[in-house]
Amino acid sequence: MEPSLWQQQTLKLHMSTELSQAISLLQFSTADLFEFLQEKALQNPLIQINDFHGAFSKRKHYSSSSEQLPVKERKGTLEDYLIAQMRDMKITGEEARILQHLIYSLNSNGYLQETTDELASLLAIDVEKVEEMVSVLQQFEPIGVGAHSLAECLWIQLDYVGEGTEEDYIILTEYFDQFAFKKWKAIEKETSINLCAIQELQKKVLKLNPRPGAAYERVSDAYVTPDFIVKQKASGKLIVLRNNDYNYDIQMDKMYKRGAASSTNKEVQAYLKEHYKEFSWLSKGIETRRETLGKIMESLLVLQKSFFLDGPTNMKPLTLRELADFIDVHESTVSRAVKNKYVQTPFGTYPMQYFFTTSIAKGLEETSSISVKTAIKHIVQNEDKSKPLSDKKIVSKLKEQYEVSISRRTVAKYREQLNILASSLRKTY
């Protein structure tokens, strides 16, 4: 075959700075956003923050008419700790943006809830690049952070301290469910790994931290500060207000603006042009964030109207997808937007995420899974630990004490989501 020259046209998506920052701005809490803007203002002389009401000097807090909500302290959060480690690394700007996105995608336990394929699709980059940056994140402290599952979290910790064997890896990655539920003879039969090795892994696992991110969750004495306030007028009409005490924006510094207009120095013009570009997309990102959050809150006022009028017991089943379809955006946009945002209502202050539930049957009416999970947790907490309740008995307790009728399978699913072990593993002697 003779050598020849040929061309092939390919389409490759690349995550722009604007896209990365837009995603980050959306999922920032109000306080995180202000700190981010402060940092940008130090780096970019064109950026001047408009803190219209002196919000972050007053630090005014709104009390809740319901129970006080536990919130992270701004100092020493998991995100702060990981970002500090990232800043000490020699990585490219794109890698920093990806890593920052991964950090702010972690749940309270320090796990990544999305697959590498989902993250790659969202960020419009190659899966290989996501996997590379996930591996980088998994080298951060606390060890185990950045895992996609409990099994992976445990293996990362074992591997880090040099105690993980090839047999341990096989058990944790391929037979974790059997291992967790002590079906060790089945593992031995299928893998030829002897019981002593399995029992030794059990001893090592008991010394590990299954929730590496949880240590950074601190309960603060301060009340959370709502992003939105819902009020009912005398006419009965519901209105939603932004919290004006936290209303701020950015504008171009007037001195540098005059300098840009009058300077004839090419280097100065290039410097100002580059910084103006950053100012421009950051300003657009803030406005997009404001508009998106406003649409979501207005939609919640419509879709959860009975909650805002009559209280939590009247909350309707609502999924992220349903609201996303209602305002014509992607589900992941809603998921990120509601993170770390709060709403003050006539019945207390609640996280935005609180308003999204799934439904189950309760007689002829619908109720939220949150209420049932709370009931299951209460039942388990008050059980006889020497004779823990089976899922079937929990079904009976729910019906007797709470008039809730659900299947044993649903109880098992909710129990697993609450990280409550099966009855055989809860038993104490």
HELIX and SHEET records of a PDB file:
HELIX    1   1 THR A   17  GLN A   27  1                                  11    
HELIX    2   2 THR A   30  GLN A   43  1                                  14    
HELIX    3   3 ALA A   55  LYS A   58  1                                   4    
HELIX    4   4 LEU A   78  ARG A   87  1                                  10    
HELIX    5   5 GLY A   93  ILE A  103  1                                  11    
HELIX    6   6 THR A  116  LEU A  123  1                                   8    
HELIX    7   7 VAL A  127  LEU A  137  1                                  11    
HELIX    8   8 LEU A  150  TYR A  160  1                                  11    
HELIX    9   9 GLU A  166  GLU A  174  1                                   9    
HELIX   10  10 PHE A  176  ALA A  180  1                                   5    
HELIX   11  11 TRP A  184  THR A  191  1                                   8    
HELIX   12  12 LEU A  195  VAL A  205  1                                  11    
HELIX   13  13 ALA A  214  TYR A  216  5                                   3    
HELIX   14  14 ASN A  244  TYR A  246  5                                   3    
HELIX   15  15 LYS A  254  SER A  262  1                                   9    
HELIX   16  16 LYS A  266  LEU A  303  1                                  38    
HELIX   17  17 LYS A  305  ASP A  310  1                                   6    
HELIX   18  18 PRO A  312  ASN A  314  5                                   3    
HELIX   19  19 LEU A  320  ILE A  327  1                                   8    
HELIX   20  20 GLU A  331  ALA A  337  1                                   7    
HELIX   21  21 MET A  352  PHE A  355  5                                   4    
HELIX   22  22 SER A  369  GLN A  381  1                                  13    
HELIX   23  23 ASP A  391  TYR A  402  1                                  12    
HELIX   24  24 ARG A  408  GLN A  417  1                                  10    
HELIX   25  25 SER A  423  ARG A  426  1                                   4    
SHEET    1   A 2 ILE A  47  ASP A  51  0                                        
SHEET    2   A 2 TYR A 248  MET A 252 -1                                        
SHEET    1   B 4 LEU A 238  ARG A 242  0                                        
SHEET    2   B 4 PHE A 228  GLN A 232 -1                                        
SHEET    3   B 4 TYR A 342  THR A 345  1                                        
SHEET    4   B 4 GLY A 348  PRO A 351 -1                                        
SHEET    1   C 2 SER A 359  LYS A 362  0                                        
SHEET    2   C 2 GLU A 365  SER A 368 -1                                        
END                                                                             
